[in-house]
């Protein structure tokens, strides 16, 4: 599909869609392309600006979004490091210990667990969240 900006002899501009430029030419020769304002078939293509920048605009927008997300994830990391205990690879064991031993007043923990270990913990009723761990040097 192709969209053309069209200009009528009455001076009005309007847009219309065609399956191809060949289809537009064929319909014009048959006088089937009509002005939406005055019904004249004296219509021609008007100057159009190509829409080439949209892909790069999306990349720029995504880049800004990605930077914002990384910044927020880094803030979460800093908060966790400041307020919770890093138990590293021992996370599943420590999480179970806190949960089953009903330890009160213990500092929260964070660490590493495989997706399978995290799933098992959740099945046991232990609240676990997975957070992307942004490297501090990625900023």
C-alpha atoms as a printed R data frame, in Angstrom:
    type eleno elety resid chain resno       x       y       z
1   ATOM     1    CA   UNK     A     1   0.000   0.000   0.000
2   ATOM     2    CA   UNK     A     2   1.103   3.517  -0.750
3   ATOM     3    CA   UNK     A     3  -0.353   6.790   0.474
4   ATOM     4    CA   UNK     A     4  -0.323   9.794  -1.841
5   ATOM     5    CA   UNK     A     5  -0.921  13.432  -1.077
6   ATOM     6    CA   UNK     A     6  -3.193  14.560  -3.895
7   ATOM     7    CA   UNK     A     7  -3.942  18.039  -5.280
8   ATOM     8    CA   UNK     A     8  -7.170  18.894  -7.084
9   ATOM     9    CA   UNK     A     9  -7.633  21.680  -9.674
10  ATOM    10    CA   UNK     A    10  -9.901  23.343  -7.063
11  ATOM    11    CA   UNK     A    11  -6.773  23.834  -4.933
12  ATOM    12    CA   UNK     A    12  -7.642  21.379  -2.152
13  ATOM    13    CA   UNK     A    13  -5.163  18.806  -0.856
14  ATOM    14    CA   UNK     A    14  -6.185  15.379   0.383
15  ATOM    15    CA   UNK     A    15  -4.678  11.924   0.955
16  ATOM    16    CA   UNK     A    16  -5.596   8.581  -0.508
17  ATOM    17    CA   UNK     A    17  -4.241   5.033  -0.361
18  ATOM    18    CA   UNK     A    18  -3.464   2.848  -3.386
19  ATOM    19    CA   UNK     A    19  -2.129  -0.675  -3.687
20  ATOM    20    CA   UNK     A    20   0.690   0.604  -5.935
21  ATOM    21    CA   UNK     A    21   1.752   3.595  -8.017
22  ATOM    22    CA   UNK     A    22   0.688   1.620 -11.082
23  ATOM    23    CA   UNK     A    23  -2.833   1.318  -9.673
24  ATOM    24    CA   UNK     A    24  -2.955   5.095  -9.066
25  ATOM    25    CA   UNK     A    25  -1.919   5.795 -12.673
26  ATOM    26    CA   UNK     A    26  -4.485   3.317 -14.024
27  ATOM    27    CA   UNK     A    27  -7.333   4.763 -11.942
28  ATOM    28    CA   UNK     A    28  -6.388   8.324 -12.942
29  ATOM    29    CA   UNK     A    29  -6.452   7.427 -16.663
30  ATOM    30    CA   UNK     A    30  -9.964   6.004 -16.161
31  ATOM    31    CA   UNK     A    31 -10.895   9.201 -14.252
32  ATOM    32    CA   UNK     A    32 -11.846   7.162 -11.177
33  ATOM    33    CA   UNK     A    33  -9.737   9.186  -8.706
34  ATOM    34    CA   UNK     A    34 -11.990  12.051  -7.602
35  ATOM    35    CA   UNK     A    35 -11.513  15.045  -5.329
36  ATOM    36    CA   UNK     A    36 -13.203  14.529  -1.982
37  ATOM    37    CA   UNK     A    37 -14.247  18.199  -1.949
38  ATOM    38    CA   UNK     A    38 -15.574  18.914  -5.474
39  ATOM    39    CA   UNK     A    39 -15.777  15.462  -7.146
40  ATOM    40    CA   UNK     A    40 -13.466  16.595  -9.970
41  ATOM    41    CA   UNK     A    41 -11.351  13.917 -11.608
42  ATOM    42    CA   UNK     A    42  -8.650  16.493 -12.364
43  ATOM    43    CA   UNK     A    43  -6.355  15.232  -9.585
44  ATOM    44    CA   UNK     A    44  -2.592  14.864  -9.504
45  ATOM    45    CA   UNK     A    45   0.061  13.758  -7.011
46  ATOM    46    CA   UNK     A    46   1.331  16.509  -4.754
47  ATOM    47    CA   UNK     A    47   4.767  16.851  -3.157
48  ATOM    48    CA   UNK     A    48   5.237  14.242  -0.435
49  ATOM    49    CA   UNK     A    49   7.814  13.885   2.317
50  ATOM    50    CA   UNK     A    50   9.061  10.325   2.713
51  ATOM    51    CA   UNK     A    51   8.721   8.805   6.156
52  ATOM    52    CA   UNK     A    52  12.273   7.519   6.445
53  ATOM    53    CA   UNK     A    53  13.192   8.782   9.895
54  ATOM    54    CA   UNK     A    54  10.652   6.745  11.870
55  ATOM    55    CA   UNK     A    55  13.004   3.790  12.394
56  ATOM    56    CA   UNK     A    56  15.787   6.000  13.767
57  ATOM    57    CA   UNK     A    57  13.267   7.933  15.872
58  ATOM    58    CA   UNK     A    58  12.179   4.664  17.453
59  ATOM    59    CA   UNK     A    59  15.808   3.789  18.169
60  ATOM    60    CA   UNK     A    60  16.347   7.189  19.796
61  ATOM    61    CA   UNK     A    61  13.169   6.826  21.849
62  ATOM    62    CA   UNK     A    62  14.080   3.266  22.829
63  ATOM    63    CA   UNK     A    63  17.562   4.420  23.733
64  ATOM    64    CA   UNK     A    64  16.094   7.008  26.098
65  ATOM    65    CA   UNK     A    65  13.731   4.451  27.575
66  ATOM    66    CA   UNK     A    66  16.555   1.940  27.999
67  ATOM    67    CA   UNK     A    67  18.720   4.527  29.761
68  ATOM    68    CA   UNK     A    68  15.843   5.366  32.088
69  ATOM    69    CA   UNK     A    69  15.210   1.688  32.857
70  ATOM    70    CA   UNK     A    70  18.909   1.089  33.528
71  ATOM    71    CA   UNK     A    71  18.987   4.101  35.826
72  ATOM    72    CA   UNK     A    72  15.999   2.793  37.790
73  ATOM    73    CA   UNK     A    73  17.477  -0.704  38.012
74  ATOM    74    CA   UNK     A    74  20.728   0.770  39.284
75  ATOM    75    CA   UNK     A    75  18.785   2.665  41.968
76  ATOM    76    CA   UNK     A    76  17.090  -0.596  42.996
77  ATOM    77    CA   UNK     A    77  20.488  -2.300  43.160
78  ATOM    78    CA   UNK     A    78  21.901   0.461  45.370
79  ATOM    79    CA   UNK     A    79  18.882   0.238  47.663
80  ATOM    80    CA   UNK     A    80  19.193  -3.546  47.980
81  ATOM    81    CA   UNK     A    81  22.927  -3.374  48.649
82  ATOM    82    CA   UNK     A    82  22.370  -0.763  51.355
83  ATOM    83    CA   UNK     A    83  19.401  -2.377  53.113
84  ATOM    84    CA   UNK     A    84  19.697  -6.129  52.576
85  ATOM    85    CA   UNK     A    85  22.287  -8.852  53.164
86  ATOM    86    CA   UNK     A    86  23.995 -10.395  50.109
87  ATOM    87    CA   UNK     A    87  23.990 -14.170  50.556
88  ATOM    88    CA   UNK     A    88  25.212 -14.860  47.008
89  ATOM    89    CA   UNK     A    89  24.842 -18.414  45.718
90  ATOM    90    CA   UNK     A    90  23.485 -19.497  49.109
91  ATOM    91    CA   UNK     A    91  20.219 -17.637  48.510
92  ATOM    92    CA   UNK     A    92  17.852 -20.652  48.234
93  ATOM    93    CA   UNK     A    93  19.184 -22.161  51.501
94  ATOM    94    CA   UNK     A    94  19.040 -18.822  53.359
95  ATOM    95    CA   UNK     A    95  15.523 -18.063  52.073
96  ATOM    96    CA   UNK     A    96  14.275 -21.460  53.273
97  ATOM    97    CA   UNK     A    97  16.005 -21.006  56.614
98  ATOM    98    CA   UNK     A    98  14.283 -17.654  57.179
99  ATOM    99    CA   UNK     A    99  10.916 -18.978  55.984
100 ATOM   100    CA   UNK     A   100  10.801 -22.300  57.841
101 ATOM   101    CA   UNK     A   101  12.568 -21.199  61.014
102 ATOM   102    CA   UNK     A   102  10.197 -18.190  61.204
103 ATOM   103    CA   UNK     A   103  13.085 -15.897  62.080
104 ATOM   104    CA   UNK     A   104  11.666 -12.556  63.205
105 ATOM   105    CA   UNK     A   105  13.485  -9.272  62.814
106 ATOM   106    CA   UNK     A   106  16.094 -10.740  60.471
107 ATOM   107    CA   UNK     A   107  17.480  -8.480  57.790
108 ATOM   108    CA   UNK     A   108  16.138  -9.134  54.281
109 ATOM   109    CA   UNK     A   109  18.413 -10.965  51.868
110 ATOM   110    CA   UNK     A   110  19.314 -10.957  48.214
111 ATOM   111    CA   UNK     A   111  21.472 -13.257  46.159
112 ATOM   112    CA   UNK     A   112  21.550 -15.603  43.222
113 ATOM   113    CA   UNK     A   113  19.219 -18.454  42.336
114 ATOM   114    CA   UNK     A   114  18.615 -20.360  39.153
115 ATOM   115    CA   UNK     A   115  15.158 -20.044  37.581
116 ATOM   116    CA   UNK     A   116  14.434 -23.586  38.786
117 ATOM   117    CA   UNK     A   117  15.463 -22.733  42.367
118 ATOM   118    CA   UNK     A   118  13.336 -19.562  42.327
119 ATOM   119    CA   UNK     A   119  10.358 -21.561  41.035
120 ATOM   120    CA   UNK     A   120  10.805 -24.178  43.783
121 ATOM   121    CA   UNK     A   121  10.945 -21.451  46.430
122 ATOM   122    CA   UNK     A   122   7.722 -19.922  45.112
123 ATOM   123    CA   UNK     A   123   6.030 -23.347  45.102
124 ATOM   124    CA   UNK     A   124   6.973 -23.623  48.779
125 ATOM   125    CA   UNK     A   125   5.251 -20.298  49.475
126 ATOM   126    CA   UNK     A   126   8.453 -18.303  49.809
127 ATOM   127    CA   UNK     A   127   8.180 -14.856  48.230
128 ATOM   128    CA   UNK     A   128  10.923 -14.401  45.655
129 ATOM   129    CA   UNK     A   129  11.382 -11.709  43.018
130 ATOM   130    CA   UNK     A   130  13.768 -11.746  40.090
131 ATOM   131    CA   UNK     A   131  15.405  -8.411  39.361
132 ATOM   132    CA   UNK     A   132  17.806  -7.752  36.483
133 ATOM   133    CA   UNK     A   133  21.170  -6.982  38.070
134 ATOM   134    CA   UNK     A   134  22.582  -4.006  36.202
135 ATOM   135    CA   UNK     A   135  26.363  -3.729  36.269
136 ATOM   136    CA   UNK     A   136  27.420  -0.461  37.898
137 ATOM   137    CA   UNK     A   137  29.879   0.196  35.054
138 ATOM   138    CA   UNK     A   138  27.054   0.109  32.421
139 ATOM   139    CA   UNK     A   139  25.962   3.629  33.323
